[in-house]
Amino acid sequence: MVPIVVGFDLDLTLVDSRPGIVATYRALSARTGVYIDADSTATRLGPPLDVELALWFPAGDVAPAANQFREIYRDFAITTSPALPGATEAFAAVRARGGTVVVITGKYEPNARRHLDHLGLAADAVVGWAWADGKVSALEEHGATVYVGDHPADMAAARAARLAAPPPPSGPRSQLDRVGAAAVGVGTGEHSVEELIAGGADVVMPDLTYLPAWLDEYLAAAAALPGRS
């Protein structure tokens, strides 16, 4: 069996954190007295928190607001954010195929871990505060062969990690070795199939319930290459 390391984004890939994030922004607005259109924030998940807060707070107040958001997040967002369809089964499918699960997210890592613990999603590693080049570095560091996400930037990170992969040594290599991190898009976020493909997705599926079957196809194709058994 070809070994795999599957990376997952968190928000809108594994967890529908929109209700909790909206509730947290409402609480932050009430505590700071700064107007925030909380419902609109749920349509822009993915980039770092400071990017969203900069829409509502003066530049000098963004960092303190971010710290307050992260502190109150645990009270408003963890128990109100359900797992998305297929999340539990996707983790199990990776492990059943001899793989490793890594969660790579732009979210503050302690809060990411709180989500996973609450939902019983046990990852082998969790990397937080990773966005853009940070996701590329995390994918490379953990040797990810697949990255699953809902945002075009997730697909771009997987593509960049692929391009940054070291040159192949002599001799046959598997498909996984050659391409680096395969980019798998899921349609559970705010982005269309077309947007995910434009970002670099190799495949786009409606949700994670489709991942186990795709993993079988992917690993069978890799195992069938010369030099693999």
C-alpha positions as CSV (number, residue, x, y, z in Angstrom):
1,M,0.0,0.0,0.0
2,V,1.3,3.5,-0.9
3,P,1.7,5.6,2.3
4,I,-0.3,8.8,2.3
5,V,-0.4,11.9,4.4
6,V,-3.7,13.7,4.0
7,G,-4.0,17.4,5.1
8,F,-7.4,18.9,5.8
9,D,-8.4,22.5,6.1
10,L,-10.8,23.1,9.1
11,D,-13.4,25.8,8.5
12,L,-16.0,24.7,5.9
13,T,-14.0,21.6,5.1
14,L,-14.3,19.6,8.4
15,V,-16.4,22.0,10.5
16,D,-19.3,24.3,9.7
17,S,-18.0,27.1,11.9
18,R,-20.3,29.7,10.4
19,P,-22.8,29.8,13.2
20,G,-20.2,30.0,15.9
21,I,-18.1,32.7,14.0
22,V,-21.2,34.8,13.5
23,A,-22.1,34.5,17.2
24,T,-18.5,35.4,18.2
25,Y,-18.5,38.5,16.0
26,R,-21.8,39.6,17.5
27,A,-20.4,39.2,21.0
28,L,-17.3,41.1,19.9
29,S,-19.4,43.9,18.5
30,A,-21.4,44.2,21.7
31,R,-18.3,44.2,23.9
32,T,-16.4,46.8,21.9
33,G,-19.2,49.0,20.7
34,V,-18.0,48.7,17.1
35,Y,-20.5,47.8,14.4
36,I,-19.8,44.5,12.6
37,D,-22.1,43.0,10.0
38,A,-21.7,39.6,11.6
39,D,-23.7,37.7,9.0
40,S,-21.5,38.9,6.2
41,T,-18.3,37.7,7.9
42,A,-19.4,34.1,7.4
43,T,-19.2,34.6,3.6
44,R,-15.4,35.5,3.8
45,L,-13.9,32.6,5.8
46,G,-10.5,31.5,5.0
47,P,-8.1,34.5,5.2
48,P,-6.5,35.4,8.5
49,L,-8.8,36.9,11.2
50,D,-7.0,40.3,11.0
51,V,-8.1,40.7,7.4
52,E,-11.7,40.6,8.4
53,L,-11.3,42.7,11.5
54,A,-9.6,45.4,9.4
55,L,-12.9,46.0,7.7
56,W,-14.4,47.1,11.0
57,F,-11.7,48.4,13.3
58,P,-9.1,51.1,12.9
59,A,-5.6,49.7,12.1
60,G,-4.4,50.3,15.6
61,D,-7.3,48.4,17.2
62,V,-7.2,45.3,15.0
63,A,-4.6,43.3,17.1
64,P,-6.4,43.9,20.4
65,A,-9.8,43.0,18.8
66,A,-8.2,39.9,17.4
67,N,-7.0,38.9,20.8
68,Q,-10.4,39.5,22.3
69,F,-12.1,37.5,19.5
70,R,-9.8,34.5,20.1
71,E,-10.5,34.6,23.8
72,I,-14.3,34.7,23.6
73,Y,-14.4,32.3,20.6
74,R,-14.3,29.3,22.9
75,D,-17.5,30.5,24.6
76,F,-19.5,31.1,21.5
77,A,-18.2,29.0,18.6
78,I,-17.1,25.5,19.7
79,T,-20.4,23.8,20.7
80,T,-22.4,25.7,18.0
81,S,-20.2,24.4,15.1
82,P,-21.2,21.0,13.8
83,A,-19.0,18.6,11.8
84,L,-19.7,18.6,8.0
85,P,-20.9,15.5,6.3
86,G,-18.3,12.8,6.0
87,A,-15.7,14.4,8.2
88,T,-15.5,11.5,10.7
89,E,-15.6,9.0,7.9
90,A,-12.9,10.8,6.0
91,F,-10.5,10.6,8.9
92,A,-11.3,6.9,9.3
93,A,-10.8,6.3,5.6
94,V,-7.3,7.8,5.7
95,R,-6.3,5.7,8.6
96,A,-7.9,2.5,7.2
97,R,-5.6,3.0,4.2
98,G,-2.5,3.3,6.3
99,G,-2.4,7.1,6.2
100,T,-1.8,10.0,8.5
101,V,-4.2,12.9,9.1
102,V,-2.9,16.5,9.4
103,V,-5.2,19.5,9.9
104,I,-3.7,22.7,8.5
105,T,-5.7,25.8,9.1
106,G,-5.6,29.6,9.3
107,K,-7.4,29.4,12.7
108,Y,-5.7,30.0,16.0
109,E,-4.4,26.6,16.8
110,P,-5.8,26.2,20.4
111,N,-9.3,27.0,19.0
112,A,-8.8,24.6,16.1
113,R,-7.9,21.9,18.6
114,R,-11.0,22.7,20.6
115,H,-13.2,22.1,17.5
116,L,-11.5,18.8,16.8
117,D,-11.8,17.6,20.4
118,H,-15.4,18.6,20.7
119,L,-16.3,16.7,17.5
120,G,-14.1,13.7,18.3
121,L,-11.9,14.2,15.3
122,A,-8.4,13.0,16.2
123,A,-5.7,14.4,14.0
124,D,-2.1,13.2,14.1
125,A,-1.0,16.8,13.9
126,V,-2.6,20.2,13.9
127,V,-1.0,23.3,12.4
128,G,-2.7,26.6,13.1
129,W,-2.3,30.2,11.8
130,A,-1.3,28.8,8.4
131,W,-2.4,30.8,5.4
132,A,-0.9,31.2,1.9
133,D,2.8,30.5,2.2
134,G,2.3,29.2,5.7
135,K,0.1,26.4,4.3
136,V,2.7,25.6,1.7
137,S,5.4,25.3,4.4
138,A,3.2,23.1,6.6
139,L,2.3,20.8,3.7
140,E,6.0,20.4,2.9
141,E,7.0,19.9,6.5
142,H,4.5,17.1,7.0
143,G,5.0,15.5,3.6
144,A,1.4,15.8,2.6
145,T,0.4,13.8,-0.4
146,V,-3.2,15.2,-0.5
147,Y,-4.7,18.5,0.7
148,V,-8.4,18.9,1.1
149,G,-10.0,22.3,1.4
150,D,-12.9,24.5,0.4
151,H,-11.1,27.7,-0.6
152,P,-9.2,28.4,-3.9
153,A,-6.3,29.5,-1.7
154,D,-6.2,25.9,-0.3
155,M,-5.9,24.6,-3.9
156,A,-3.2,27.2,-4.6
157,A,-1.2,26.1,-1.5
158,A,-1.3,22.5,-2.6
159,R,-0.2,23.4,-6.1
160,A,2.6,25.5,-4.7
161,A,3.8,22.7,-2.4
162,R,3.7,20.4,-5.5
163,L,5.9,22.8,-7.4
164,A,8.3,23.2,-4.5
165,A,8.7,19.5,-4.1
166,P,12.4,18.4,-4.4
167,P,13.6,16.9,-7.7
168,P,13.0,13.2,-8.0
169,P,15.9,10.8,-7.4
170,S,16.8,8.3,-10.0
171,G,14.5,5.3,-10.5
172,P,10.7,5.0,-10.7
173,R,8.5,7.0,-8.3
174,S,4.9,6.8,-7.5
175,Q,2.3,9.3,-8.7
176,L,2.1,10.6,-5.1
177,D,5.9,11.2,-5.1
178,R,5.9,13.0,-8.4
179,V,3.0,15.4,-8.0
180,G,3.4,16.4,-4.3
181,A,0.2,17.4,-2.6
182,A,-2.8,16.6,-4.7
183,A,-5.4,19.4,-4.4
184,V,-8.9,18.2,-3.5
185,G,-11.6,20.8,-3.4
186,V,-14.9,20.3,-1.5
187,G,-18.0,22.3,-2.2
188,T,-19.0,22.9,1.4
189,G,-17.7,26.4,1.5
190,E,-18.6,29.6,-0.3
191,H,-16.7,28.9,-3.6
192,S,-17.9,27.3,-6.8
193,V,-16.4,24.4,-8.6
194,E,-15.1,26.8,-11.2
195,E,-13.3,28.9,-8.6
196,L,-11.7,25.8,-7.0
197,I,-10.5,24.5,-10.3
198,A,-9.1,28.0,-11.2
199,G,-7.3,27.9,-7.9
200,G,-5.6,24.6,-8.9
201,A,-7.9,21.8,-7.8
202,D,-7.2,18.4,-9.3
203,V,-10.7,17.2,-8.3
204,V,-13.7,18.8,-6.7
205,M,-16.3,16.8,-4.8
206,P,-19.6,18.0,-3.2
207,D,-18.4,17.0,0.3
208,L,-16.2,14.7,2.3
209,T,-18.5,11.7,1.9
210,Y,-16.9,11.2,-1.5
211,L,-13.4,11.1,-0.2
212,P,-13.0,7.4,0.7
213,A,-13.9,6.3,-2.8
214,W,-11.6,8.8,-4.4
215,L,-8.8,7.7,-2.1
216,D,-9.2,4.2,-3.4
217,E,-8.9,5.3,-7.0
218,Y,-5.9,7.6,-6.2
219,L,-4.0,4.9,-4.3
220,A,-4.8,2.2,-6.9
221,A,-3.5,4.5,-9.7
222,A,-0.3,5.1,-7.7
223,A,0.2,1.5,-6.9
224,A,-0.1,0.5,-10.5
225,L,2.8,2.6,-11.6
226,P,6.1,0.8,-12.3
227,G,8.2,0.1,-9.3
228,R,5.2,0.0,-6.9
229,S,3.5,-3.1,-5.5
